[in-house]
Amino acid sequence: MPLFVTCTGFIMSSAVTFQPQAIVIGAGAAGLMCAISAAEDGKTVTVLDHSNKAGKKILISGGGRCNFTNINIEPSNFLSNNPHFCKSALKRYTQWDFIAEVDKAQLPWHEKKLGQLFSDNKSEAILNMLLDRCQQLGVTITLDCTVKSINNPSVSLFTLETNAGAYETPSLVIATGAMSFPTMGATDFGHRIARQFGLKTTNTQPGLVPFTFDAAEKKRFDGLAGVSIDTEISCNDQSFRENILFTHKGLSGPAVLQISSYWTSGKTITVRCLPDLDLTAALIHHQQSAPNKHLINVLKTHIPERVIQAFCAQEDLSKSLQQYKHADLERIASLFQNWQFIPSGTEGYKKAEVTLGGVNTDEISSKTFESKKVKGLYFIGEVLDVTGHLGGFNFQWAWASGHCCGKAIS
Ligand SMILES: Cc1cc2nc3c(=O)[nH]c(=O)nc-3n(C[C@H](O)[C@H](O)[C@H](O)COP(=O)(O)OP(=O)(O)OC[C@H]3O[C@@H](n4cnc5c(N)ncnc54)[C@H](O)[C@@H]3O)c2cc1C
């Protein structure tokens, strides 16, 4: 019998200790997937979440249309101190497995770009697909549930004290995500539980997050808020070809979110506007073919005027092309094609789509997601030190780790 419970009167007053075969803390993407795959194998599963709603991040994801996976999933799309850790789960539960679930539920979807698959309907459709499956399988989901303490009095026995009553279980799965987007219920709970049980965690920082400008750059680019440009953006030997978007605080857009996961404080970001064009060569070509044309007019054929003004505030662009030396044209072109800046910072966890770092994967089996030190304790999803690129990779990690863990629960 399916059971959806919010933590109110009758359960709180109950003196019963609930004894499901598995407890999953966190009713997000990874936790729901894990509950489904364990329940499919006949386990009684309870999911506990402190929020008043399951899957809040699924609901807001993909601009409201859930970019639920990507056609081109490769281990190289994931950042971790151990780049091999994600391989096994991604191979055992692939994007095609999740697409098959979406198709089975008859939910329409489409590819937007770069292999990114989005729901045609609102993200709620994907969440409801998971919740319906939980319901069919008799998974209990208890919301508004605060876990006050977790103890491990003997091997493979976990006792939990919560405001929804006492629980004990041989298998405890931590699927509480990490710190990004605290307004959606995100916490560092999972990292604290890992440390409580003697597991190491790696350094964490916001990922897939907009950059902020210092005061001078903010002033320089003030008029460009809302302007989006196709670029190639690079940092620390990584490059992405996507749009950047100027904001009132700095820079966002897919290219910036991607590179932010590779950025550390103080590092230089390099931006190449018009990535398919050698602008110096193009200007020299124009100089030869139309020497009387004014430089500003030639630039305007490639770049919006507002952007030209912001990038070339110190340059005189009003002269005819023949009046510029090659070195001048090269310098002006490089303002667009080799723009280098050091972000003053990022917009932090408040605006980050993910948290980089987390529970050290050396502590966890890549097959079962069980802790190597504590029998019966599992970690899945974003709480681990595995972070995907933008584009459906983070959900695929949640589905894959959740599924493999659920199947492994003994
Ligand atoms: C704005 C935004 C848009 C995104 N869009 C996409 C996208 O389109 N595609 C994509 O692949 N990824 C996207 N992501 C990333 C994706 O949402 C996450 O990678 C994914 O949700 C992680 O799944 P998870 O189950 O590990 O954690 P979560 O989905 O964060 O779930 C964790 C759950 O644990 C609960 N919890 C936390 N602390 C406690 C506690 N102390 N006690 C009890 N419960 C607790 C939370 O309430 C939550 O329900 C987006 C993220 C954001 C913020």
The ligand as an SDF file (V2000), in Angstrom:
LIG
                    3D

 53 58  0  0  0  0  0  0  0  0999 V2000
   18.4330   25.8300  -10.4560 C   0  0  0  0  0  0  0  0  0  0  0  0
   18.9630   24.4560  -10.7640 C   0  0  0  0  0  0  0  0  0  0  0  0
   18.7100   23.8830  -12.0050 C   0  0  0  0  0  0  0  0  0  0  0  0
   19.2460   22.6230  -12.3050 C   0  0  0  0  0  0  0  0  0  0  0  0
   18.9460   22.0800  -13.5320 N   0  0  0  0  0  0  0  0  0  0  0  0
   19.4640   20.8670  -13.8400 C   0  0  0  0  0  0  0  0  0  0  0  0
   19.1320   20.2400  -15.0840 C   0  0  0  0  0  0  0  0  0  0  0  0
   18.2890   20.7200  -15.8550 O   0  0  0  0  0  0  0  0  0  0  0  0
   19.7470   19.0620  -15.3830 N   0  0  0  0  0  0  0  0  0  0  0  0
   20.6280   18.4410  -14.5230 C   0  0  0  0  0  0  0  0  0  0  0  0
   21.1560   17.3710  -14.8470 O   0  0  0  0  0  0  0  0  0  0  0  0
   20.9050   18.9930  -13.3080 N   0  0  0  0  0  0  0  0  0  0  0  0
   20.3400   20.1620  -12.9620 C   0  0  0  0  0  0  0  0  0  0  0  0
   20.6080   20.7100  -11.7240 N   0  0  0  0  0  0  0  0  0  0  0  0
   21.4310   19.9320  -10.7690 C   0  0  0  0  0  0  0  0  0  0  0  0
   20.5530   18.8380  -10.1430 C   0  0  0  0  0  0  0  0  0  0  0  0
   19.3680   19.4270   -9.6630 O   0  0  0  0  0  0  0  0  0  0  0  0
   21.2860   18.1320   -8.9970 C   0  0  0  0  0  0  0  0  0  0  0  0
   22.5400   17.6730   -9.4580 O   0  0  0  0  0  0  0  0  0  0  0  0
   20.4810   16.9560   -8.4990 C   0  0  0  0  0  0  0  0  0  0  0  0
   19.2190   17.3990   -8.0370 O   0  0  0  0  0  0  0  0  0  0  0  0
   21.1970   16.2200   -7.3770 C   0  0  0  0  0  0  0  0  0  0  0  0
   20.3570   15.1800   -6.9430 O   0  0  0  0  0  0  0  0  0  0  0  0
   20.4400   14.6350   -5.4430 P   0  0  0  0  0  0  0  0  0  0  0  0
   19.2930   13.7140   -5.2990 O   0  0  0  0  0  0  0  0  0  0  0  0
   21.8000   14.1550   -5.1550 O   0  0  0  0  0  0  0  0  0  0  0  0
   20.2120   15.9180   -4.5290 O   0  0  0  0  0  0  0  0  0  0  0  0
   18.9220   16.8420   -4.4290 P   0  0  0  0  0  0  0  0  0  0  0  0
   18.1320   16.7760   -5.6700 O   0  0  0  0  0  0  0  0  0  0  0  0
   19.4380   18.1600   -3.9780 O   0  0  0  0  0  0  0  0  0  0  0  0
   18.0470   16.1790   -3.2850 O   0  0  0  0  0  0  0  0  0  0  0  0
   18.4480   16.1950   -1.9390 C   0  0  0  0  0  0  0  0  0  0  0  0
   17.2240   16.0590   -1.0650 C   0  0  0  0  0  0  0  0  0  0  0  0
   17.6630   15.9210    0.2740 O   0  0  0  0  0  0  0  0  0  0  0  0
   16.8730   16.7500    1.1010 C   0  0  0  0  0  0  0  0  0  0  0  0
   17.6550   17.1110    2.2820 N   0  0  0  0  0  0  0  0  0  0  0  0
   18.7210   17.9430    2.3500 C   0  0  0  0  0  0  0  0  0  0  0  0
   19.1550   18.0300    3.6110 N   0  0  0  0  0  0  0  0  0  0  0  0
   18.3370   17.2530    4.3670 C   0  0  0  0  0  0  0  0  0  0  0  0
   18.2730   16.9620    5.7490 C   0  0  0  0  0  0  0  0  0  0  0  0
   19.1180   17.5000    6.6120 N   0  0  0  0  0  0  0  0  0  0  0  0
   17.2980   16.1250    6.1830 N   0  0  0  0  0  0  0  0  0  0  0  0
   16.4050   15.5710    5.3130 C   0  0  0  0  0  0  0  0  0  0  0  0
   16.4050   15.8350    3.9920 N   0  0  0  0  0  0  0  0  0  0  0  0
   17.3860   16.6530    3.5240 C   0  0  0  0  0  0  0  0  0  0  0  0
   16.4870   17.9380    0.2420 C   0  0  0  0  0  0  0  0  0  0  0  0
   15.3060   18.5450    0.7090 O   0  0  0  0  0  0  0  0  0  0  0  0
   16.3220   17.2710   -1.1260 C   0  0  0  0  0  0  0  0  0  0  0  0
   14.9770   16.8660   -1.3320 O   0  0  0  0  0  0  0  0  0  0  0  0
   20.0570   21.9410  -11.3690 C   0  0  0  0  0  0  0  0  0  0  0  0
   20.2850   22.5060  -10.1130 C   0  0  0  0  0  0  0  0  0  0  0  0
   19.7390   23.7420   -9.8020 C   0  0  0  0  0  0  0  0  0  0  0  0
   20.0010   24.3100   -8.4340 C   0  0  0  0  0  0  0  0  0  0  0  0
  1  2  1  0
  2  3  1  0
  2 52  2  0
  3  4  2  0
  4  5  1  0
  4 50  1  0
  5  6  2  0
  6  7  1  0
  6 13  1  0
  7  8  2  0
  7  9  1  0
  9 10  1  0
 10 11  2  0
 10 12  1  0
 12 13  2  0
 13 14  1  0
 14 15  1  0
 14 50  1  0
 15 16  1  0
 16 17  1  0
 16 18  1  0
 18 19  1  0
 18 20  1  0
 20 21  1  0
 20 22  1  0
 22 23  1  0
 23 24  1  0
 24 25  2  0
 24 26  1  0
 24 27  1  0
 27 28  1  0
 28 29  2  0
 28 30  1  0
 28 31  1  0
 31 32  1  0
 32 33  1  0
 33 34  1  0
 33 48  1  0
 34 35  1  0
 35 36  1  0
 35 46  1  0
 36 37  1  0
 36 45  1  0
 37 38  2  0
 38 39  1  0
 39 40  1  0
 39 45  2  0
 40 41  1  0
 40 42  2  0
 42 43  1  0
 43 44  2  0
 44 45  1  0
 46 47  1  0
 46 48  1  0
 48 49  1  0
 50 51  2  0
 51 52  1  0
 52 53  1  0
M  END
$$$$
